[in-house]
Amino acid sequence: MTTLEKIIQDLSNMDEQQLEEVSALITTVTLQSKPIPCDRKNIRQFIQQVRQKHPHRSIEDIDRSLRMERDSWDS
């Protein structure tokens, strides 16, 4: 698996809040005068920090939550 494929896989497992944090990090990095190296190690380290702050939810759990929310709209 290539580095890019691993990053895509990691990002696809994140929820919306986690993706917003990734977006904020990218914005912060691009605005810095001395950029942080954007290599696999730094990206993986950031993803691990996000995972520590936010417990991993299975796809089934996310799908169940979405279905429950959609069902509540019909009530």
mmCIF file of the N, C-alpha and C atoms, coordinates in Angstrom:
data_MODEL
# 
_entry.id   MODEL 
# 
loop_
_atom_site.group_PDB 
_atom_site.id 
_atom_site.type_symbol 
_atom_site.label_atom_id 
_atom_site.label_alt_id 
_atom_site.label_comp_id 
_atom_site.label_asym_id 
_atom_site.label_entity_id 
_atom_site.label_seq_id 
_atom_site.pdbx_PDB_ins_code 
_atom_site.Cartn_x 
_atom_site.Cartn_y 
_atom_site.Cartn_z 
_atom_site.occupancy 
_atom_site.B_iso_or_equiv 
_atom_site.pdbx_formal_charge 
_atom_site.auth_seq_id 
_atom_site.auth_comp_id 
_atom_site.auth_asym_id 
_atom_site.auth_atom_id 
_atom_site.pdbx_PDB_model_num 
ATOM 1   N N  . MET A 1 1  ? 0.854   -1.172 0.000  1.00 0.00 ? 1  MET A N  1 
ATOM 2   C CA . MET A 1 1  ? 0.000   0.000  0.000  1.00 0.00 ? 1  MET A CA 1 
ATOM 3   C C  . MET A 1 1  ? 0.902   1.238  0.000  1.00 0.00 ? 1  MET A C  1 
ATOM 4   N N  . THR A 1 2  ? 0.607   2.159  -0.890 1.00 0.00 ? 2  THR A N  1 
ATOM 5   C CA . THR A 1 2  ? 1.409   3.382  -0.971 1.00 0.00 ? 2  THR A CA 1 
ATOM 6   C C  . THR A 1 2  ? 1.052   4.321  0.183  1.00 0.00 ? 2  THR A C  1 
ATOM 7   N N  . THR A 1 3  ? 1.887   5.304  0.389  1.00 0.00 ? 3  THR A N  1 
ATOM 8   C CA . THR A 1 3  ? 1.637   6.299  1.430  1.00 0.00 ? 3  THR A CA 1 
ATOM 9   C C  . THR A 1 3  ? 0.318   7.014  1.185  1.00 0.00 ? 3  THR A C  1 
ATOM 10  N N  . LEU A 1 4  ? 0.082   7.408  -0.050 1.00 0.00 ? 4  LEU A N  1 
ATOM 11  C CA . LEU A 1 4  ? -1.154  8.111  -0.379 1.00 0.00 ? 4  LEU A CA 1 
ATOM 12  C C  . LEU A 1 4  ? -2.371  7.223  -0.123 1.00 0.00 ? 4  LEU A C  1 
ATOM 13  N N  . GLU A 1 5  ? -2.290  5.960  -0.489 1.00 0.00 ? 5  GLU A N  1 
ATOM 14  C CA . GLU A 1 5  ? -3.410  5.034  -0.240 1.00 0.00 ? 5  GLU A CA 1 
ATOM 15  C C  . GLU A 1 5  ? -3.673  4.882  1.251  1.00 0.00 ? 5  GLU A C  1 
ATOM 16  N N  . LYS A 1 6  ? -2.612  4.832  2.060  1.00 0.00 ? 6  LYS A N  1 
ATOM 17  C CA . LYS A 1 6  ? -2.768  4.721  3.512  1.00 0.00 ? 6  LYS A CA 1 
ATOM 18  C C  . LYS A 1 6  ? -3.416  5.980  4.078  1.00 0.00 ? 6  LYS A C  1 
ATOM 19  N N  . ILE A 1 7  ? -3.000  7.143  3.602  1.00 0.00 ? 7  ILE A N  1 
ATOM 20  C CA . ILE A 1 7  ? -3.592  8.407  4.066  1.00 0.00 ? 7  ILE A CA 1 
ATOM 21  C C  . ILE A 1 7  ? -5.069  8.455  3.695  1.00 0.00 ? 7  ILE A C  1 
ATOM 22  N N  . ILE A 1 8  ? -5.389  8.076  2.468  1.00 0.00 ? 8  ILE A N  1 
ATOM 23  C CA . ILE A 1 8  ? -6.784  8.061  2.032  1.00 0.00 ? 8  ILE A CA 1 
ATOM 24  C C  . ILE A 1 8  ? -7.591  7.102  2.893  1.00 0.00 ? 8  ILE A C  1 
ATOM 25  N N  . GLN A 1 9  ? -7.034  5.947  3.189  1.00 0.00 ? 9  GLN A N  1 
ATOM 26  C CA . GLN A 1 9  ? -7.734  4.971  4.035  1.00 0.00 ? 9  GLN A CA 1 
ATOM 27  C C  . GLN A 1 9  ? -7.964  5.551  5.438  1.00 0.00 ? 9  GLN A C  1 
ATOM 28  N N  . ASP A 1 10 ? -6.943  6.172  6.006  1.00 0.00 ? 10 ASP A N  1 
ATOM 29  C CA . ASP A 1 10 ? -7.084  6.762  7.341  1.00 0.00 ? 10 ASP A CA 1 
ATOM 30  C C  . ASP A 1 10 ? -8.138  7.870  7.338  1.00 0.00 ? 10 ASP A C  1 
ATOM 31  N N  . LEU A 1 11 ? -8.122  8.713  6.326  1.00 0.00 ? 11 LEU A N  1 
ATOM 32  C CA . LEU A 1 11 ? -9.097  9.802  6.244  1.00 0.00 ? 11 LEU A CA 1 
ATOM 33  C C  . LEU A 1 11 ? -10.516 9.266  6.051  1.00 0.00 ? 11 LEU A C  1 
ATOM 34  N N  . SER A 1 12 ? -10.658 8.189  5.318  1.00 0.00 ? 12 SER A N  1 
ATOM 35  C CA . SER A 1 12 ? -11.997 7.641  5.071  1.00 0.00 ? 12 SER A CA 1 
ATOM 36  C C  . SER A 1 12 ? -12.614 7.044  6.330  1.00 0.00 ? 12 SER A C  1 
ATOM 37  N N  . ASN A 1 13 ? -11.787 6.761  7.340  1.00 0.00 ? 13 ASN A N  1 
ATOM 38  C CA . ASN A 1 13 ? -12.290 6.196  8.591  1.00 0.00 ? 13 ASN A CA 1 
ATOM 39  C C  . ASN A 1 13 ? -12.609 7.266  9.632  1.00 0.00 ? 13 ASN A C  1 
ATOM 40  N N  . MET A 1 14 ? -12.438 8.532  9.282  1.00 0.00 ? 14 MET A N  1 
ATOM 41  C CA . MET A 1 14 ? -12.676 9.609  10.239 1.00 0.00 ? 14 MET A CA 1 
ATOM 42  C C  . MET A 1 14 ? -14.100 10.143 10.115 1.00 0.00 ? 14 MET A C  1 
ATOM 43  N N  . ASP A 1 15 ? -14.608 10.622 11.244 1.00 0.00 ? 15 ASP A N  1 
ATOM 44  C CA . ASP A 1 15 ? -15.929 11.254 11.198 1.00 0.00 ? 15 ASP A CA 1 
ATOM 45  C C  . ASP A 1 15 ? -15.753 12.736 10.836 1.00 0.00 ? 15 ASP A C  1 
ATOM 46  N N  . GLU A 1 16 ? -16.873 13.445 10.727 1.00 0.00 ? 16 GLU A N  1 
ATOM 47  C CA . GLU A 1 16 ? -16.836 14.833 10.263 1.00 0.00 ? 16 GLU A CA 1 
ATOM 48  C C  . GLU A 1 16 ? -16.002 15.728 11.177 1.00 0.00 ? 16 GLU A C  1 
ATOM 49  N N  . GLN A 1 17 ? -16.119 15.539 12.474 1.00 0.00 ? 17 GLN A N  1 
ATOM 50  C CA . GLN A 1 17 ? -15.364 16.371 13.412 1.00 0.00 ? 17 GLN A CA 1 
ATOM 51  C C  . GLN A 1 17 ? -13.861 16.141 13.247 1.00 0.00 ? 17 GLN A C  1 
ATOM 52  N N  . GLN A 1 18 ? -13.469 14.892 13.087 1.00 0.00 ? 18 GLN A N  1 
ATOM 53  C CA . GLN A 1 18 ? -12.057 14.591 12.895 1.00 0.00 ? 18 GLN A CA 1 
ATOM 54  C C  . GLN A 1 18 ? -11.545 15.200 11.594 1.00 0.00 ? 18 GLN A C  1 
ATOM 55  N N  . LEU A 1 19 ? -12.356 15.135 10.540 1.00 0.00 ? 19 LEU A N  1 
ATOM 56  C CA . LEU A 1 19 ? -11.947 15.718 9.263  1.00 0.00 ? 19 LEU A CA 1 
ATOM 57  C C  . LEU A 1 19 ? -11.825 17.229 9.363  1.00 0.00 ? 19 LEU A C  1 
ATOM 58  N N  . GLU A 1 20 ? -12.675 17.858 10.169 1.00 0.00 ? 20 GLU A N  1 
ATOM 59  C CA . GLU A 1 20 ? -12.564 19.299 10.377 1.00 0.00 ? 20 GLU A CA 1 
ATOM 60  C C  . GLU A 1 20 ? -11.243 19.635 11.061 1.00 0.00 ? 20 GLU A C  1 
ATOM 61  N N  . GLU A 1 21 ? -10.826 18.793 11.995 1.00 0.00 ? 21 GLU A N  1 
ATOM 62  C CA . GLU A 1 21 ? -9.541  19.018 12.669 1.00 0.00 ? 21 GLU A CA 1 
ATOM 63  C C  . GLU A 1 21 ? -8.381  18.850 11.687 1.00 0.00 ? 21 GLU A C  1 
ATOM 64  N N  . VAL A 1 22 ? -8.474  17.868 10.801 1.00 0.00 ? 22 VAL A N  1 
ATOM 65  C CA . VAL A 1 22 ? -7.448  17.697 9.774  1.00 0.00 ? 22 VAL A CA 1 
ATOM 66  C C  . VAL A 1 22 ? -7.400  18.941 8.886  1.00 0.00 ? 22 VAL A C  1 
ATOM 67  N N  . SER A 1 23 ? -8.573  19.433 8.503  1.00 0.00 ? 23 SER A N  1 
ATOM 68  C CA . SER A 1 23 ? -8.647  20.635 7.684  1.00 0.00 ? 23 SER A CA 1 
ATOM 69  C C  . SER A 1 23 ? -8.020  21.828 8.402  1.00 0.00 ? 23 SER A C  1 
ATOM 70  N N  . ALA A 1 24 ? -8.304  21.963 9.692  1.00 0.00 ? 24 ALA A N  1 
ATOM 71  C CA . ALA A 1 24 ? -7.729  23.061 10.477 1.00 0.00 ? 24 ALA A CA 1 
ATOM 72  C C  . ALA A 1 24 ? -6.206  22.945 10.530 1.00 0.00 ? 24 ALA A C  1 
ATOM 73  N N  . LEU A 1 25 ? -5.713  21.723 10.686 1.00 0.00 ? 25 LEU A N  1 
ATOM 74  C CA . LEU A 1 25 ? -4.264  21.513 10.711 1.00 0.00 ? 25 LEU A CA 1 
ATOM 75  C C  . LEU A 1 25 ? -3.649  21.916 9.376  1.00 0.00 ? 25 LEU A C  1 
ATOM 76  N N  . ILE A 1 26 ? -4.258  21.498 8.294  1.00 0.00 ? 26 ILE A N  1 
ATOM 77  C CA . ILE A 1 26 ? -3.735  21.834 6.971  1.00 0.00 ? 26 ILE A CA 1 
ATOM 78  C C  . ILE A 1 26 ? -3.724  23.343 6.775  1.00 0.00 ? 26 ILE A C  1 
ATOM 79  N N  . THR A 1 27 ? -4.788  24.010 7.202  1.00 0.00 ? 27 THR A N  1 
ATOM 80  C CA . THR A 1 27 ? -4.848  25.469 7.095  1.00 0.00 ? 27 THR A CA 1 
ATOM 81  C C  . THR A 1 27 ? -3.749  26.108 7.922  1.00 0.00 ? 27 THR A C  1 
ATOM 82  N N  . THR A 1 28 ? -3.548  25.626 9.143  1.00 0.00 ? 28 THR A N  1 
ATOM 83  C CA . THR A 1 28 ? -2.496  26.158 10.014 1.00 0.00 ? 28 THR A CA 1 
ATOM 84  C C  . THR A 1 28 ? -1.122  25.969 9.391  1.00 0.00 ? 28 THR A C  1 
ATOM 85  N N  . VAL A 1 29 ? -0.891  24.800 8.846  1.00 0.00 ? 29 VAL A N  1 
ATOM 86  C CA . VAL A 1 29 ? 0.410   24.514 8.236  1.00 0.00 ? 29 VAL A CA 1 
ATOM 87  C C  . VAL A 1 29 ? 0.659   25.411 7.036  1.00 0.00 ? 29 VAL A C  1 
ATOM 88  N N  . THR A 1 30 ? -0.364  25.617 6.214  1.00 0.00 ? 30 THR A N  1 
ATOM 89  C CA . THR A 1 30 ? -0.167  26.437 5.019  1.00 0.00 ? 30 THR A CA 1 
ATOM 90  C C  . THR A 1 30 ? 0.023   27.914 5.359  1.00 0.00 ? 30 THR A C  1 
ATOM 91  N N  . LEU A 1 31 ? -0.469  28.366 6.521  1.00 0.00 ? 31 LEU A N  1 
ATOM 92  C CA . LEU A 1 31 ? -0.335  29.770 6.905  1.00 0.00 ? 31 LEU A CA 1 
ATOM 93  C C  . LEU A 1 31 ? 0.965   30.074 7.664  1.00 0.00 ? 31 LEU A C  1 
ATOM 94  N N  . GLN A 1 32 ? 1.677   29.039 8.069  1.00 0.00 ? 32 GLN A N  1 
ATOM 95  C CA . GLN A 1 32 ? 2.914   29.251 8.827  1.00 0.00 ? 32 GLN A CA 1 
ATOM 96  C C  . GLN A 1 32 ? 4.022   29.738 7.894  1.00 0.00 ? 32 GLN A C  1 
ATOM 97  N N  . SER A 1 33 ? 4.852   30.642 8.431  1.00 0.00 ? 33 SER A N  1 
ATOM 98  C CA . SER A 1 33 ? 5.954   31.149 7.615  1.00 0.00 ? 33 SER A CA 1 
ATOM 99  C C  . SER A 1 33 ? 7.030   30.075 7.415  1.00 0.00 ? 33 SER A C  1 
ATOM 100 N N  . LYS A 1 34 ? 7.217   29.234 8.421  1.00 0.00 ? 34 LYS A N  1 
ATOM 101 C CA . LYS A 1 34 ? 8.176   28.134 8.303  1.00 0.00 ? 34 LYS A CA 1 
ATOM 102 C C  . LYS A 1 34 ? 7.371   26.837 8.338  1.00 0.00 ? 34 LYS A C  1 
ATOM 103 N N  . PRO A 1 35 ? 7.048   26.296 7.173  1.00 0.00 ? 35 PRO A N  1 
ATOM 104 C CA . PRO A 1 35 ? 6.155   25.139 7.138  1.00 0.00 ? 35 PRO A CA 1 
ATOM 105 C C  . PRO A 1 35 ? 6.725   23.897 7.819  1.00 0.00 ? 35 PRO A C  1 
ATOM 106 N N  . ILE A 1 36 ? 5.821   23.160 8.422  1.00 0.00 ? 36 ILE A N  1 
ATOM 107 C CA . ILE A 1 36 ? 6.160   21.869 9.019  1.00 0.00 ? 36 ILE A CA 1 
ATOM 108 C C  . ILE A 1 36 ? 6.268   20.877 7.868  1.00 0.00 ? 36 ILE A C  1 
ATOM 109 N N  . PRO A 1 37 ? 7.275   20.024 7.899  1.00 0.00 ? 37 PRO A N  1 
ATOM 110 C CA . PRO A 1 37 ? 7.374   19.043 6.815  1.00 0.00 ? 37 PRO A CA 1 
ATOM 111 C C  . PRO A 1 37 ? 6.098   18.202 6.734  1.00 0.00 ? 37 PRO A C  1 
ATOM 112 N N  . CYS A 1 38 ? 5.558   18.122 5.565  1.00 0.00 ? 38 CYS A N  1 
ATOM 113 C CA . CYS A 1 38 ? 4.314   17.371 5.366  1.00 0.00 ? 38 CYS A CA 1 
ATOM 114 C C  . CYS A 1 38 ? 4.682   15.976 4.852  1.00 0.00 ? 38 CYS A C  1 
ATOM 115 N N  . ASP A 1 39 ? 5.222   15.192 5.750  1.00 0.00 ? 39 ASP A N  1 
ATOM 116 C CA . ASP A 1 39 ? 5.594   13.843 5.365  1.00 0.00 ? 39 ASP A CA 1 
ATOM 117 C C  . ASP A 1 39 ? 4.700   12.826 6.071  1.00 0.00 ? 39 ASP A C  1 
ATOM 118 N N  . ARG A 1 40 ? 4.869   11.608 5.718  1.00 0.00 ? 40 ARG A N  1 
ATOM 119 C CA . ARG A 1 40 ? 4.008   10.548 6.253  1.00 0.00 ? 40 ARG A CA 1 
ATOM 120 C C  . ARG A 1 40 ? 4.072   10.489 7.783  1.00 0.00 ? 40 ARG A C  1 
ATOM 121 N N  . LYS A 1 41 ? 5.258   10.670 8.348  1.00 0.00 ? 41 LYS A N  1 
ATOM 122 C CA . LYS A 1 41 ? 5.424   10.591 9.800  1.00 0.00 ? 41 LYS A CA 1 
ATOM 123 C C  . LYS A 1 41 ? 4.564   11.642 10.505 1.00 0.00 ? 41 LYS A C  1 
ATOM 124 N N  . ASN A 1 42 ? 4.610   12.887 10.040 1.00 0.00 ? 42 ASN A N  1 
ATOM 125 C CA . ASN A 1 42 ? 3.834   13.956 10.671 1.00 0.00 ? 42 ASN A CA 1 
ATOM 126 C C  . ASN A 1 42 ? 2.336   13.745 10.495 1.00 0.00 ? 42 ASN A C  1 
ATOM 127 N N  . ILE A 1 43 ? 1.936   13.303 9.318  1.00 0.00 ? 43 ILE A N  1 
ATOM 128 C CA . ILE A 1 43 ? 0.514   13.062 9.071  1.00 0.00 ? 43 ILE A CA 1 
ATOM 129 C C  . ILE A 1 43 ? 0.014   11.908 9.942  1.00 0.00 ? 43 ILE A C  1 
ATOM 130 N N  . ARG A 1 44 ? 0.775   10.828 10.007 1.00 0.00 ? 44 ARG A N  1 
ATOM 131 C CA . ARG A 1 44 ? 0.377   9.682  10.837 1.00 0.00 ? 44 ARG A CA 1 
ATOM 132 C C  . ARG A 1 44 ? 0.344   10.083 12.313 1.00 0.00 ? 44 ARG A C  1 
ATOM 133 N N  . GLN A 1 45 ? 1.292   10.904 12.745 1.00 0.00 ? 45 GLN A N  1 
ATOM 134 C CA . GLN A 1 45 ? 1.318   11.363 14.127 1.00 0.00 ? 45 GLN A CA 1 
ATOM 135 C C  . GLN A 1 45 ? 0.065   12.179 14.435 1.00 0.00 ? 45 GLN A C  1 
ATOM 136 N N  . PHE A 1 46 ? -0.331  13.057 13.514 1.00 0.00 ? 46 PHE A N  1 
ATOM 137 C CA . PHE A 1 46 ? -1.534  13.843 13.711 1.00 0.00 ? 46 PHE A CA 1 
ATOM 138 C C  . PHE A 1 46 ? -2.766  12.939 13.769 1.00 0.00 ? 46 PHE A C  1 
ATOM 139 N N  . ILE A 1 47 ? -2.861  11.984 12.861 1.00 0.00 ? 47 ILE A N  1 
ATOM 140 C CA . ILE A 1 47 ? -4.002  11.067 12.842 1.00 0.00 ? 47 ILE A CA 1 
ATOM 141 C C  . ILE A 1 47 ? -4.068  10.281 14.152 1.00 0.00 ? 47 ILE A C  1 
ATOM 142 N N  . GLN A 1 48 ? -2.931  9.860  14.665 1.00 0.00 ? 48 GLN A N  1 
ATOM 143 C CA . GLN A 1 48 ? -2.911  9.139  15.942 1.00 0.00 ? 48 GLN A CA 1 
ATOM 144 C C  . GLN A 1 48 ? -3.386  10.048 17.080 1.00 0.00 ? 48 GLN A C  1 
ATOM 145 N N  . GLN A 1 49 ? -3.004  11.309 17.074 1.00 0.00 ? 49 GLN A N  1 
ATOM 146 C CA . GLN A 1 49 ? -3.467  12.247 18.099 1.00 0.00 ? 49 GLN A CA 1 
ATOM 147 C C  . GLN A 1 49 ? -4.976  12.420 18.024 1.00 0.00 ? 49 GLN A C  1 
ATOM 148 N N  . VAL A 1 50 ? -5.504  12.520 16.817 1.00 0.00 ? 50 VAL A N  1 
ATOM 149 C CA . VAL A 1 50 ? -6.953  12.653 16.647 1.00 0.00 ? 50 VAL A CA 1 
ATOM 150 C C  . VAL A 1 50 ? -7.649  11.409 17.174 1.00 0.00 ? 50 VAL A C  1 
ATOM 151 N N  . ARG A 1 51 ? -7.114  10.242 16.854 1.00 0.00 ? 51 ARG A N  1 
ATOM 152 C CA . ARG A 1 51 ? -7.718  8.984  17.316 1.00 0.00 ? 51 ARG A CA 1 
ATOM 153 C C  . ARG A 1 51 ? -7.702  8.872  18.834 1.00 0.00 ? 51 ARG A C  1 
ATOM 154 N N  . GLN A 1 52 ? -6.673  9.399  19.466 1.00 0.00 ? 52 GLN A N  1 
ATOM 155 C CA . GLN A 1 52 ? -6.604  9.352  20.930 1.00 0.00 ? 52 GLN A CA 1 
ATOM 156 C C  . GLN A 1 52 ? -7.659  10.256 21.547 1.00 0.00 ? 52 GLN A C  1 
ATOM 157 N N  . LYS A 1 53 ? -7.921  11.384 20.921 1.00 0.00 ? 53 LYS A N  1 
ATOM 158 C CA . LYS A 1 53 ? -8.909  12.325 21.451 1.00 0.00 ? 53 LYS A CA 1 
ATOM 159 C C  . LYS A 1 53 ? -10.325 11.869 21.178 1.00 0.00 ? 53 LYS A C  1 
ATOM 160 N N  . HIS A 1 54 ? -10.528 11.173 20.057 1.00 0.00 ? 54 HIS A N  1 
ATOM 161 C CA . HIS A 1 54 ? -11.866 10.759 19.649 1.00 0.00 ? 54 HIS A CA 1 
ATOM 162 C C  . HIS A 1 54 ? -11.866 9.262  19.407 1.00 0.00 ? 54 HIS A C  1 
ATOM 163 N N  . PRO A 1 55 ? -12.639 8.527  20.181 1.00 0.00 ? 55 PRO A N  1 
ATOM 164 C CA . PRO A 1 55 ? -12.644 7.073  20.009 1.00 0.00 ? 55 PRO A CA 1 
ATOM 165 C C  . PRO A 1 55 ? -13.112 6.681  18.613 1.00 0.00 ? 55 PRO A C  1 
ATOM 166 N N  . HIS A 1 56 ? -12.521 5.622  18.114 1.00 0.00 ? 56 HIS A N  1 
ATOM 167 C CA . HIS A 1 56 ? -12.868 5.132  16.784 1.00 0.00 ? 56 HIS A CA 1 
ATOM 168 C C  . HIS A 1 56 ? -14.269 4.538  16.791 1.00 0.00 ? 56 HIS A C  1 
ATOM 169 N N  . ARG A 1 57 ? -15.050 4.907  15.794 1.00 0.00 ? 57 ARG A N  1 
ATOM 170 C CA . ARG A 1 57 ? -16.404 4.355  15.651 1.00 0.00 ? 57 ARG A CA 1 
ATOM 171 C C  . ARG A 1 57 ? -16.411 3.473  14.412 1.00 0.00 ? 57 ARG A C  1 
ATOM 172 N N  . SER A 1 58 ? -17.030 2.327  14.551 1.00 0.00 ? 58 SER A N  1 
ATOM 173 C CA . SER A 1 58 ? -17.107 1.420  13.408 1.00 0.00 ? 58 SER A CA 1 
ATOM 174 C C  . SER A 1 58 ? -18.050 1.992  12.354 1.00 0.00 ? 58 SER A C  1 
ATOM 175 N N  . ILE A 1 59 ? -17.896 1.510  11.145 1.00 0.00 ? 59 ILE A N  1 
ATOM 176 C CA . ILE A 1 59 ? -18.771 1.939  10.058 1.00 0.00 ? 59 ILE A CA 1 
ATOM 177 C C  . ILE A 1 59 ? -20.209 1.585  10.392 1.00 0.00 ? 59 ILE A C  1 
ATOM 178 N N  . GLU A 1 60 ? -20.412 0.433  10.989 1.00 0.00 ? 60 GLU A N  1 
ATOM 179 C CA . GLU A 1 60 ? -21.761 0.003  11.364 1.00 0.00 ? 60 GLU A CA 1 
ATOM 180 C C  . GLU A 1 60 ? -22.376 0.955  12.385 1.00 0.00 ? 60 GLU A C  1 
ATOM 181 N N  . ASP A 1 61 ? -21.569 1.390  13.350 1.00 0.00 ? 61 ASP A N  1 
ATOM 182 C CA . ASP A 1 61 ? -22.056 2.313  14.381 1.00 0.00 ? 61 ASP A CA 1 
ATOM 183 C C  . ASP A 1 61 ? -22.443 3.660  13.765 1.00 0.00 ? 61 ASP A C  1 
ATOM 184 N N  . ILE A 1 62 ? -21.617 4.157  12.868 1.00 0.00 ? 62 ILE A N  1 
ATOM 185 C CA . ILE A 1 62 ? -21.914 5.419  12.201 1.00 0.00 ? 62 ILE A CA 1 
ATOM 186 C C  . ILE A 1 62 ? -23.175 5.277  11.354 1.00 0.00 ? 62 ILE A C  1 
ATOM 187 N N  . ASP A 1 63 ? -23.273 4.173  10.620 1.00 0.00 ? 63 ASP A N  1 
ATOM 188 C CA . ASP A 1 63 ? -24.452 3.928  9.786  1.00 0.00 ? 63 ASP A CA 1 
ATOM 189 C C  . ASP A 1 63 ? -25.713 3.839  10.641 1.00 0.00 ? 63 ASP A C  1 
ATOM 190 N N  . ARG A 1 64 ? -25.628 3.161  11.766 1.00 0.00 ? 64 ARG A N  1 
ATOM 191 C CA . ARG A 1 64 ? -26.770 3.036  12.684 1.00 0.00 ? 64 ARG A CA 1 
ATOM 192 C C  . ARG A 1 64 ? -27.197 4.413  13.194 1.00 0.00 ? 64 ARG A C  1 
ATOM 193 N N  . SER A 1 65 ? -26.233 5.234  13.566 1.00 0.00 ? 65 SER A N  1 
ATOM 194 C CA . SER A 1 65 ? -26.539 6.589  14.050 1.00 0.00 ? 65 SER A CA 1 
ATOM 195 C C  . SER A 1 65 ? -27.211 7.422  12.964 1.00 0.00 ? 65 SER A C  1 
ATOM 196 N N  . LEU A 1 66 ? -26.700 7.307  11.749 1.00 0.00 ? 66 LEU A N  1 
ATOM 197 C CA . LEU A 1 66 ? -27.293 8.055  10.640 1.00 0.00 ? 66 LEU A CA 1 
ATOM 198 C C  . LEU A 1 66 ? -28.719 7.593  10.355 1.00 0.00 ? 66 LEU A C  1 
ATOM 199 N N  . ARG A 1 67 ? -28.935 6.267  10.378 1.00 0.00 ? 67 ARG A N  1 
ATOM 200 C CA . ARG A 1 67 ? -30.282 5.750  10.147 1.00 0.00 ? 67 ARG A CA 1 
ATOM 201 C C  . ARG A 1 67 ? -31.243 6.223  11.231 1.00 0.00 ? 67 ARG A C  1 
ATOM 202 N N  . MET A 1 68 ? -30.803 6.201  12.479 1.00 0.00 ? 68 MET A N  1 
ATOM 203 C CA . MET A 1 68 ? -31.660 6.643  13.585 1.00 0.00 ? 68 MET A CA 1 
ATOM 204 C C  . MET A 1 68 ? -32.004 8.133  13.408 1.00 0.00 ? 68 MET A C  1 
ATOM 205 N N  . GLU A 1 69 ? -31.022 8.917  13.014 1.00 0.00 ? 69 GLU A N  1 
ATOM 206 C CA . GLU A 1 69 ? -31.267 10.358 12.811 1.00 0.00 ? 69 GLU A CA 1 
ATOM 207 C C  . GLU A 1 69 ? -32.245 10.560 11.660 1.00 0.00 ? 69 GLU A C  1 
ATOM 208 N N  . ARG A 1 70 ? -32.035 9.857  10.552 1.00 0.00 ? 70 ARG A N  1 
ATOM 209 C CA . ARG A 1 70 ? -32.952 9.982  9.409  1.00 0.00 ? 70 ARG A CA 1 
ATOM 210 C C  . ARG A 1 70 ? -34.361 9.550  9.788  1.00 0.00 ? 70 ARG A C  1 
ATOM 211 N N  . ASP A 1 71 ? -34.470 8.456  10.533 1.00 0.00 ? 71 ASP A N  1 
ATOM 212 C CA . ASP A 1 71 ? -35.784 7.972  10.965 1.00 0.00 ? 71 ASP A CA 1 
ATOM 213 C C  . ASP A 1 71 ? -36.482 8.985  11.856 1.00 0.00 ? 71 ASP A C  1 
ATOM 214 N N  . SER A 1 72 ? -35.713 9.715  12.655 1.00 0.00 ? 72 SER A N  1 
ATOM 215 C CA . SER A 1 72 ? -36.328 10.697 13.556 1.00 0.00 ? 72 SER A CA 1 
ATOM 216 C C  . SER A 1 72 ? -36.931 11.868 12.774 1.00 0.00 ? 72 SER A C  1 
ATOM 217 N N  . TRP A 1 73 ? -36.440 12.122 11.558 1.00 0.00 ? 73 TRP A N  1 
ATOM 218 C CA . TRP A 1 73 ? -36.972 13.199 10.740 1.00 0.00 ? 73 TRP A CA 1 
ATOM 219 C C  . TRP A 1 73 ? -38.398 12.902 10.305 1.00 0.00 ? 73 TRP A C  1 
ATOM 220 N N  . ASP A 1 74 ? -38.691 11.611 10.129 1.00 0.00 ? 74 ASP A N  1 
ATOM 221 C CA . ASP A 1 74 ? -40.020 11.205 9.662  1.00 0.00 ? 74 ASP A CA 1 
ATOM 222 C C  . ASP A 1 74 ? -41.063 11.265 10.759 1.00 0.00 ? 74 ASP A C  1 
ATOM 223 N N  . SER A 1 75 ? -40.625 11.296 11.992 1.00 0.00 ? 75 SER A N  1 
ATOM 224 C CA . SER A 1 75 ? -41.570 11.278 13.130 1.00 0.00 ? 75 SER A CA 1 
ATOM 225 C C  . SER A 1 75 ? -42.232 12.607 13.345 1.00 0.00 ? 75 SER A C  1 
# 
